């Protein structure tokens, strides 16, 4: 995972598309520019949806971790 300080952690395990991205979009507004939101999601669609959302919204995807046993973790920095 990234070395960035995480400002907000969202646990979206058990939530299906599009909820993890909607929650990320809401949470990113609650952190200052340069702040980091960590999103935990076990929906396989999040692996494509979160990076696509970051590109479309010009947010920085710092890291993605896909463990074999557990949710994927995405660190997103607000620009």
C-alpha positions in Angstrom: 0.0 0.0 0.0 1.0 3.6 -0.4 2.9 5.5 2.3 0.4 8.4 2.2 -1.4 9.4 5.3 -5.0 8.2 5.0 -7.6 10.9 6.0 -10.8 8.8 5.6 -11.3 5.0 5.3 -14.5 3.7 3.7 -15.5 0.1 4.2 -17.7 -0.7 1.3 -17.4 -4.5 1.6 -20.6 -6.2 0.7 -21.8 -3.2 -1.4 -22.3 -3.7 -5.1 -21.7 -1.4 -8.1 -22.2 1.5 -8.2 -22.3 2.1 -4.4 -18.5 2.0 -3.7 -17.8 4.6 -6.4 -20.8 6.8 -5.1 -19.4 6.6 -1.6 -15.9 7.5 -2.8 -17.3 10.5 -4.7 -19.0 11.7 -1.6 -16.0 11.1 0.8 -13.4 12.7 -1.5 -15.2 16.0 -0.9 -14.7 15.7 2.8 -10.9 15.7 2.7 -8.7 18.7 1.8 -6.9 19.0 -1.5 -4.0 16.5 -1.2 -6.0 14.4 1.3 -6.3 10.6 0.9 -9.4 8.4 1.0 -8.9 4.6 1.4 -11.7 2.5 0.0 -12.2 -1.1 0.8 -14.4 -3.0 -1.7 -15.0 -6.6 -2.5 -17.2 -6.0 -5.5 -15.1 -7.2 -8.5 -16.4 -4.3 -10.6 -14.6 -1.9 -8.3 -11.3 -3.0 -9.8 -12.4 -1.3 -13.1 -14.8 1.3 -11.7 -12.5 3.0 -9.2 -9.6 3.6 -11.6 -12.0 4.8 -14.3 -13.7 7.2 -11.9 -10.3 8.6 -10.8 -9.4 9.2 -14.5 -12.8 10.8 -15.3 -12.7 13.0 -12.1 -9.0 13.8 -12.3 -8.3 12.3 -8.9 -5.0 10.5 -8.2 -5.1 6.7 -7.7 -2.1 6.2 -5.4 -2.3 2.5 -4.9 -4.4 -0.6 -5.4 -3.9 -3.7 -3.3 -5.7 -7.0 -4.2 -5.1 -9.6 -1.5 -6.2 -13.1 -2.1 -8.4 -13.2 1.0 -10.3 -10.0 1.6 -11.4 -6.8 -0.1 -9.4 -4.8 -2.5 -7.9 -1.5 -1.1 -7.8 1.7 -3.1 -5.9 4.8 -2.0 -7.2 7.9 -3.8 -5.7 11.4 -3.3 -7.9 14.4 -3.9 -6.6 16.9 -6.5 
